Amino acid sequence: MRTGADYLNSLRDGREVYIRGERVEDVTAHPAFRNSVVSVAHLYDFQCAPEQIERMTFVSPSTGGRVNHAWQLPTTYAELAARREALTAWAETHFGFMGRAPDHVASCLSGMFMGAAVFDAYDARRGAALRDYYEFARDRDLFLTYVIINPLADRTRSAHEQPDETQVARICDRDSRGITVKGAKMLGTSAVMADEVLVTSIQPLKPGDEPYALSFAIPMNASGLKILSRKSYEAAAGSVFDNPLASRYDENDAVLYFDEVRVPWDRVFIDGDIAMCQKQFHATPAHVYQNYQCQIRLAVKLRFLAAVGRTIAAANGSENFPQVRETLGEVAAHAATVEGLVHAMEIKGGQQGQYFVPDRHTLYAAQVFAQRIYPEVIASLRNLAGGSMIMLPSGIEDLADARLADYALRAQGCAVLTPPDRVKFFKLAWDAVGSEFASRHTQYEMFYAGAAHVTKGHSHRTYDWERASALLDRLLGSYSLEDELRNLGSAGTRT
């Protein structure tokens, strides 16, 4: 089984990561990334623990080795539920704050493999490449990320109409060995600390965009691949005490620039086919499986935030106020609804070939709901806290000085927590709700699945409108104007 040490060693591979104008020699040691990298390493160590092996892993049919359940291809409801238990346990190690942990893109690639016949129908060689790559990644328990969105650019123009034809990653050459790619892709969440990256487009492409219609996977140290990190919240965290989430779970985001990166044919899954870029997600279980994983993670995160809300109220002595209990009840209902929808999409799921797939529309309903309620939950916690998350010591250094600590802690008393514990808790609450790290998470939860009109469009597309309309038609068909007029006339005659 892959251990945390195996994972850390794999990152010392010469990848080109840049932050604040400098190249990072070793992401496992750099202060912008090292703690988050260790949090991922902990995931692998967690699944290796003797008491967790059965719950967290299954036996690879190719090697006989054990790998994470995220790579499993469930054939029954029971297998899907067991897979969910493993993904839940992993999410609980980071409290739901690592949206692109290793189980996310593993879920996507597993869904593509379940629909490999779609790739075969497009091109048997590309279908074979997909199957081989899935087995390669699964048997090594790799941490994959993906970049499936194009740079924002001018949204009134399609990819090939942009002033710079290599602004968006495109195929710029082909030969007997593979394709060459040049241009940028985003959002490379966790790219800094992943093993490999799946590169494709989930956004609809138009005729003329064929060079941008690609799908392939390469290692993060591929020659010519530049990883351009955003600002690190981990580097700005100061200490775990001051920022217990940002200091350890900042999975980072990056723009990936492909400077004439060569991709061998055995790593290419789509080569210039616009329709196939959409089919790889929506004609296979890929889109369902990757977003099903997201909802499992979000259910854990909302459960955590519900506890934060309740502790805020208890620390402020307001938990029994009717209006506060109402607010906490609503937060709890939101958390329970997402968890309930996860179970519903499993129960309503069904066979797709030999595999058991969660119900597509229930998933999209959950996404529409989650995009709306996450910022509402954050706003509720802000309202509960008032100024409690603001008037805190500036840093742990204030508490290291006995004289300053005495002054600072005198303002931090409450009925249920000691002054140091109150500071500790509200530092955590701010990091979950109001810090720059927290603000990024609100934005992430609102848009990782696409803009609201995209998720609502998925819901509209997959809802069983015929069944709903049949119900309406049955009622409308149970009476008519003519019948009612005859009844009215008969009633008048009798009168």
Order of alpha helices (4+ residues) and beta strands (2+ residues): alpha-beta-beta-alpha-alpha-beta-beta-alpha-alpha-alpha-alpha-beta-beta-beta-beta-beta-beta-alpha-beta-beta-alpha-alpha-alpha-beta-beta-alpha-alpha-alpha-alpha-alpha-alpha-alpha-alpha
